[in-house]
Amino acid sequence: MSSRRKWEFELFTHAAPDVCAAVTRAIAREDVPAIASIMYRAFQGTVDDDGMPEEQAARKVNAIIDGKYGPFIAAASRVAIVDGECAAFLLATDYEPYGMPVIAAIAVAPEYRRRRYGRLLLQAATQALATLGYCRCCAMISPGNAASEALFVSIGFKEAQPS
């Protein structure tokens, strides 16, 4: 697996209207199988594909929700539901080594790509983090993941300078 680069975002001091209330909701434990399936299928064949089987993806999702990667921020973690089906997800944690919340995982099911669900989830998450009082958040993006870089840049993330 390649090393990842840190990207940061200055959160707004006011919460914008929730533009995605109609298509997103809080994550429930029952969503884990669908989230794991999306994670597995979305990362397959990409720079983030580390050969993880789908069952291991479910364990990773549960580990994130259970706080193994820092306290899980339920208020900022969402799923996008389309026609009753989970189309995309975003998981956020407060991972202490980064000194700020991190978008631990975000993915859109291949059949739902290019419909702005990732952007809607990312906007909802950053709004929720700002409402919770956080000033910044970050994401770790693998070099070569142009789609992820474009998504994060589209809402204002900038690559952090090495410290």
Buried (B, 14 or more C-beta within 10 A) or exposed (E): EEEBBBBBBEBBEEBEEBEBEEBBBEBEEEBBEBBBBBBBBBBEEEBBEEEBEEEBBBBBBBEBBEEEBBEBBBBBBBBBBBEEEBBBBBBBBBBEEBEBBBBBBBBBBEEBBEBBBBBBBBBBBBBBBBBBEBEBBBBBBBEEBEBBBEBBEEEEBEEBEEE
